[in-house]
Amino acid sequence: MTHALPRFALCAAMLTPTAFGLSAMPALAQQDRGVNCEGAYKPSEMNICAARAYDAADADLNAQWDLTYPAMADYPGAKRTLLKAQRAWLNYRDAQCDVMAAPYDGGSLHQLVISNCLAQLTRSRTEQLRQLLGDDDGPGPKG
């Protein structure tokens, strides 16, 4: 894989629960803060914008995790199961994005495809975690 190690590796080692976000391209995202993503057309600009989109999705995921994970405390085994599911989801996400980008390996679109995939799957997971909170009656599926 071409992206950085997940932040969760250190947290998991300390047994500290987090949403385990992955900083796919922090150096790229910081290369040029002056890029206008609405008008980006160069591959380097598109990569920077995709990295920004992923960073935003990752921040949203972590914020949602901080709400969802503690809410599972009232349900026996739910926190442990959610943590296990989150770790499995991270493995799935990374592998899925690698598969999606495989046809572009070595090309200028490779990192762009990975970043877009990471952002899309991360936004989807954030919504799944949000749905676990349910309605005002507490955690659980919305009904």
MARBADO-673769 format. One record per atom (N, C-alpha, C): residue in three letters; x, y, z. Coordinates in steps of 0.2 Angstrom, whole numbers, padded with zeros to 4 digits, always signed. Last residue first. Layout:
! residues N
ALAXYZ...
END
This chain:
! residues 143
GLY-0179+0019+0067GLY-0185+0015+0065GLY-0191+0019+0063LYS-0162+0017+0068LYS-0167+0022+0067LYS-0173+0018+0064PRO-0154+0006+0080PRO-0156+0008+0073PRO-0162+0013+0073GLY-0146+0013+0094GLY-0150+0008+0091GLY-0152+0010+0084PRO-0146+0024+0108PRO-0143+0020+0103PRO-0148+0015+0100GLY-0161+0035+0111GLY-0154+0032+0113GLY-0152+0028+0107ASP-0171+0042+0108ASP-0172+0037+0113ASP-0166+0033+0115ASP-0168+0050+0097ASP-0168+0053+0103ASP-0169+0048+0109ASP-0161+0037+0086ASP-0165+0043+0087ASP-0164+0046+0095GLY-0145+0030+0082GLY-0153+0030+0082GLY-0156+0037+0083LEU-0132+0027+0082LEU-0135+0031+0088LEU-0142+0031+0088LEU-0130+0021+0071LEU-0130+0017+0077LEU-0133+0020+0083GLN-0129+0031+0061GLN-0135+0027+0062GLN-0136+0023+0068ARG-0116+0034+0063ARG-0121+0039+0065ARG-0128+0036+0066LEU-0110+0023+0057LEU-0109+0025+0064LEU-0114+0030+0067GLN-0114+0025+0044GLN-0116+0019+0048GLN-0115+0020+0055GLU-0108+0038+0041GLU-0115+0037+0041GLU-0117+0031+0045THR-0095+0033+0041THR-0097+0039+0046THR-0104+0038+0047ARG-0094+0025+0030ARG-0094+0022+0037ARG-0096+0027+0042SER-0096+0034+0020SER-0101+0029+0021SER-0100+0026+0028ARG-0084+0041+0022ARG-0090+0045+0023ARG-0096+0040+0024THR-0075+0031+0019THR-0075+0034+0025THR-0081+0038+0027LEU-0077+0029+0005LEU-0079+0023+0010LEU-0079+0026+0017GLN-0073+0041+0000GLN-0080+0039-0001GLN-0082+0033+0004ALA-0060+0042+0004ALA-0065+0047+0006ALA-0072+0045+0006LEU-0054+0031-0002LEU-0054+0032+0005LEU-0059+0037+0007CYS-0057+0035-0016CYS-0060+0029-0013CYS-0060+0029-0005ASN-0049+0046-0017ASN-0056+0047-0018ASN-0059+0041-0015SER-0036+0040-0014SER-0039+0045-0010SER-0046+0046-0011ILE-0035+0031-0025ILE-0035+0029-0018ILE-0038+0034-0014VAL-0035+0040-0036VAL-0041+0035-0035VAL-0041+0032-0028LEU-0024+0047-0034LEU-0030+0050-0034LEU-0036+0045-0033GLN-0014+0038-0035GLN-0015+0041-0028GLN-0022+0044-0028HIS-0016+0035-0049HIS-0016+0030-0044HIS-0017+0033-0037LEU-0014+0044-0059LEU-0021+0043-0056LEU-0021+0039-0050SER-0001+0042-0065SER-0003+0048-0061SER-0010+0048-0057GLY+0004+0025-0062GLY+0002+0031-0066GLY+0000+0037-0061GLY+0007+0015-0054GLY+0012+0018-0057GLY+0011+0024-0061ASP-0009+0008-0056ASP-0003+0007-0052ASP+0003+0010-0057TYR-0022+0008-0060TYR-0018+0014-0061TYR-0011+0014-0058PRO-0028-0004-0057PRO-0027-0003-0064PRO-0022+0003-0065ALA-0028-0002-0042ALA-0023-0007-0045ALA-0022-0006-0053ALA-0038+0005-0036ALA-0032+0009-0039ALA-0027+0004-0043MET-0046-0005-0031MET-0049+0000-0035MET-0043+0004-0039VAL-0037-0011-0022VAL-0040-0015-0028VAL-0043-0010-0033ASP-0035-0001-0013ASP-0030-0004-0016ASP-0032-0008-0023CYS-0048-0001-0008CYS-0045+0005-0011CYS-0039+0003-0015GLN-0049-0013-0002GLN-0054-0011-0007GLN-0051-0005-0011ALA-0040-0012+0008ALA-0039-0017+0003ALA-0043-0015-0003ASP-0045-0002+0016ASP-0038-0001+0013ASP-0037-0006+0007ARG-0058-0007+0020ARG-0057-0001+0016ARG-0050+0000+0013TYR-0054-0019+0027TYR-0058-0019+0021TYR-0057-0013+0017ASN-0047-0013+0038ASN-0044-0018+0033ASN-0047-0019+0027LEU-0058-0006+0043LEU-0052-0003+0041LEU-0048-0007+0036TRP-0067-0016+0047TRP-0069-0011+0042TRP-0062-0008+0039ALA-0060-0022+0057ALA-0061-0026+0051ALA-0063-0021+0045ARG-0060-0011+0067ARG-0054-0014+0064ARG-0055-0018+0058GLN-0074-0011+0068GLN-0071-0005+0066GLN-0064-0007+0063ALA-0077-0023+0074ALA-0080-0021+0067ALA-0076-0015+0064LYS-0071-0021+0086LYS-0069-0027+0082LYS-0071-0025+0075LEU-0078-0011+0091LEU-0071-0010+0090LEU-0068-0015+0086LEU-0091-0017+0092LEU-0090-0011+0088LEU-0082-0010+0086THR-0088-0027+0102THR-0090-0029+0095THR-0089-0023+0090ARG-0085-0018+0113ARG-0080-0023+0111ARG-0082-0025+0103LYS-0098-0012+0114LYS-0092-0008+0113LYS-0086-0013+0110ALA-0107-0023+0116ALA-0107-0019+0110ALA-0101-0015+0109GLY-0107-0030+0128GLY-0103-0032+0123GLY-0103-0028+0116PRO-0122-0024+0133PRO-0117-0028+0134PRO-0113-0031+0128TYR-0125-0007+0131TYR-0127-0013+0128TYR-0121-0018+0129ASP-0120+0005+0136ASP-0126+0002+0139ASP-0128-0004+0136ALA-0109+0009+0128ALA-0108+0006+0134ALA-0114+0003+0138MET-0112+0015+0116MET-0113+0008+0116MET-0112+0005+0123ALA-0107+0028+0117ALA-0115+0027+0118ALA-0116+0019+0118PRO-0094+0028+0114PRO-0096+0028+0121PRO-0103+0026+0122TYR-0095+0027+0099TYR-0092+0022+0104TYR-0094+0022+0111THR-0102+0039+0095THR-0105+0032+0094THR-0102+0027+0099LEU-0093+0050+0097LEU-0100+0050+0099LEU-0103+0043+0100ASP-0081+0047+0092ASP-0081+0049+0098ASP-0088+0050+0101TRP-0085+0044+0079TRP-0083+0038+0083TRP-0083+0040+0090GLN-0087+0057+0074GLN-0093+0052+0075GLN-0091+0046+0079ALA-0074+0061+0074ALA-0079+0065+0078ALA-0085+0060+0079ASN-0069+0052+0064ASN-0066+0052+0071ASN-0071+0056+0076LEU-0076+0056+0053LEU-0077+0049+0055LEU-0074+0049+0063ASP-0072+0069+0051ASP-0079+0068+0052ASP-0080+0061+0055ALA-0058+0066+0048ALA-0060+0070+0054ALA-0067+0069+0056ASP-0060+0059+0036ASP-0057+0056+0041ASP-0059+0060+0048ALA-0066+0069+0028ALA-0070+0063+0029ALA-0067+0060+0035ALA-0054+0078+0027ALA-0061+0080+0030ALA-0065+0074+0032ASP-0045+0069+0021ASP-0044+0072+0028ASP-0050+0074+0031TYR-0051+0068+0008TYR-0051+0062+0013TYR-0049+0064+0020ALA-0050+0081+0004ALA-0057+0078+0005ALA-0057+0072+0009ARG-0036+0082+0003ARG-0040+0087+0008ARG-0047+0084+0009ALA-0034+0073-0007ALA-0031+0072+0000ALA-0035+0076+0005ALA-0040+0079-0017ALA-0042+0072-0015ALA-0040+0071-0008CYS-0032+0090-0019CYS-0039+0091-0017CYS-0042+0084-0014ILE-0019+0084-0022ILE-0020+0088-0016ILE-0027+0089-0014ASN-0023+0078-0034ASN-0021+0074-0029ASN-0021+0078-0022MET-0026+0090-0042MET-0031+0085-0040MET-0030+0080-0035GLU-0013+0095-0042GLU-0018+0099-0039GLU-0024+0094-0037SER-0007+0085-0050SER-0004+0087-0043SER-0009+0090-0039PRO-0014+0085-0062PRO-0014+0079-0058PRO-0012+0081-0051LYS-0024+0100-0065LYS-0018+0097-0065LYS-0018+0091-0060TYR-0036+0105-0061TYR-0036+0101-0067TYR-0029+0098-0068ALA-0046+0114-0050ALA-0041+0110-0050ALA-0041+0105-0057GLY-0056+0123-0046GLY-0053+0124-0053GLY-0047+0119-0054GLU-0059+0119-0033GLU-0065+0120-0038GLU-0062+0120-0045CYS-0048+0120-0026CYS-0050+0113-0028CYS-0056+0114-0033ASN-0034+0129-0027ASN-0042+0130-0028ASN-0045+0124-0030VAL-0020+0129-0017VAL-0024+0126-0023VAL-0031+0127-0022GLY-0013+0133-0006GLY-0016+0138-0010GLY-0020+0135-0016ARG-0007+0123+0001ARG-0013+0125+0004ARG-0017+0131-0001ASP+0003+0112-0004ASP+0001+0118-0007ASP-0006+0120-0004GLN+0007+0101+0004GLN+0011+0104+0000GLN+0009+0111-0003GLN-0002+0095+0013GLN+0001+0101+0015GLN+0006+0104+0010ALA-0006+0084+0006ALA-0011+0089+0007ALA-0008+0095+0010LEU+0006+0077+0006LEU+0003+0079-0001LEU-0002+0085+0001ALA+0007+0073+0019ALA+0012+0077+0016ALA+0010+0081+0010PRO-0004+0065+0021PRO-0003+0071+0025PRO+0002+0076+0021MET-0012+0054+0015MET-0007+0058+0011MET-0006+0065+0015ALA-0020+0046+0024ALA-0017+0044+0017ALA-0011+0048+0014SER-0022+0043+0039SER-0019+0049+0035SER-0016+0046+0029LEU-0036+0035+0045LEU-0030+0034+0041LEU-0028+0040+0038GLY-0044+0032+0061GLY-0043+0035+0054GLY-0036+0034+0051PHE-0049+0026+0072PHE-0044+0023+0068PHE-0043+0026+0061ALA-0058+0030+0081ALA-0061+0028+0075ALA-0056+0025+0070THR-0052+0023+0096THR-0053+0029+0092THR-0056+0026+0086PRO-0048+0017+0112PRO-0052+0017+0107PRO-0052+0024+0103THR-0033+0011+0117THR-0037+0017+0117THR-0041+0017+0111LEU-0023+0002+0119LEU-0030+0000+0120LEU-0034+0006+0121MET-0011+0004+0114MET-0012+0007+0120MET-0019+0005+0123ALA-0013-0002+0101ALA-0007-0004+0106ALA-0008-0002+0113ALA-0022+0007+0096ALA-0024+0000+0098ALA-0019-0003+0103CYS-0014+0018+0094CYS-0020+0018+0099CYS-0022+0011+0101LEU-0005+0014+0084LEU-0003+0016+0091LEU-0008+0016+0096ALA-0015+0010+0075ALA-0010+0006+0077ALA-0007+0007+0083PHE-0023+0021+0071PHE-0025+0016+0076PHE-0020+0011+0078ARG-0018+0027+0060ARG-0016+0030+0067ARG-0018+0025+0072PRO-0010+0017+0048PRO-0016+0019+0052PRO-0014+0022+0058LEU+0003+0022+0038LEU+0001+0017+0043LEU-0005+0021+0047ALA+0000+0029+0022ALA+0003+0029+0028ALA+0000+0024+0033HIS-0001+0021+0006HIS-0003+0026+0011HIS+0000+0025+0018THR+0002+0011-0003THR+0006+0018-0003THR+0004+0023+0002MET+0004-0006+0000MET+0000+0000+0000MET+0004+0006+0000
END
